[in-house]
Amino acid sequence: MSSASKVISREWLDWPFFEPRHRTIGQALDHFVGSGALDAIDHNDVDGACRKLVRAMGEAGLLGCAVASPDGDVATIDSRSICLSRESLAYADGLADFAFAMQGLGSGAIALGGSPELRNRVLPKVRAGEWLAAFALSEKQAGSDVAAMSCAARADGDSYVLDGEKTWISNGGIADVYTLFARTGEAPGARGISAFVVFPDDPGFSIADRIDVIAPHPLATLRFNACRIPASRRLGAPGGGFKIAMQTLDIFRASVAAAALGFARRAIDEAVSHARERRIFGSTLADLQLTQAALGEMATETDAAALLTYRAAWRRDVQKLPTTREAAMAKLAATETAQKVIDRAVQMFGGRGVRKGEIVESLYREIRALRIYEGATEVQKLIVARETLKPR
């Protein structure tokens, strides 16, 4: 195996996007990774691994970057801190990044639209790593086109009755709390969607199917069959669910790019370590100009994507400006760049690159989903184009 460390190097913290407190966060992440907290994770048991990871992150105080406190303003969540966390965790272990990100994504809507009672019931447990959170938005016919969702919530007295399915739900089957989006019909399309909190023991809620993917993560299809929940568990106003969903995704979209950066930087470090050690034609792989050219492109394109990523996060945190265009650019550039960088690293490893257990082989499987979830590459291109066409 390669000798590259699990702890990421962060020369880019000198960039003007960052403040001294971000170095402190980086040190906490390094301590967490270096403490061996990830070494005992069994990737053949993703359910158990995610629970252990979330508990360990909660005990280390890392989840406070992504999960609002019950009395806090979700708008104060620092995107740069989330991005730094995801980049560092993805560099070390893809499942660790996944576990961290879902705590924020799954609880963000509750912080945005939940009643004080709901916030006090859920957020401390998610923040402490005692509960796992999930974000249930996608359906079989409503992925990129959220307005096409058919899962419905019908008002009935002081309750709502849920019927339908959700699929590709991260943490599905193991979450302790689900943020659910369902059609309530106040208006056509996206304006007729509301948000709710569902617990796994609610009558009528079940796991229809567990989904296996090339990079194992807990995913499932959820089923609601006359699932009755109190009306007090609605988040925000009736018909306001789509807005809450988009506000939540806006907080975390740039962090998907940061996770891709973590994968890309790990691939570069693994490739450099391998190229220095691999003997070929009387010298090392690193001595070959073709190898040097590949590494030069990999490093340059990764830093370019990083600049886009942290610009988007800085724009939200410091300038308090919309980041729809900037976050879409960052996700588009970082995920596509990481795919290319990792593919080159696999090629540099030769036959070893496709052997199960090699880090670059794992990265090759991990990166593929990032080009799809939270807005596929094609959707990001449309978002950038739409924003570019607007009068400025």
Secondary structure, 3 states (H helix, E strand, C coil): CCCCCCCCCCHHHHCCCCCHHHHHHHHHHHHHHHCCCCCCCCCCCHHHHHHHHHHHHHHHCHHHHCCCCCCCCHHHCCHHHHHHHHHHHHHHCHHHHHHHHHHHHHHHHHHHHCCHHHHHHHHHHHHCCCCCEEEECCECCECCCHHHCCCEEEEECCEEEEEEEEEEEECCCCCCEEEEEEECCCCCHHHHEEEEEECCCCCCEEEEEECCCCCCCCEEEEEEEEEEEEHHHEECCCCCHHHHHHHHHHHHHHHHHHHHHHHHHHHHHHHHHHHHHCEECCEEHHHCHHHHHHHHHHHHHHHHHHHHHHHHHHHHHHHCCCCHHHHHHHHHHHHHHHHHHHHHHHHHHHHHHHCCCCHHHHHHHHHHHHCCCCCCHHHHHHHHHHHHHCCC
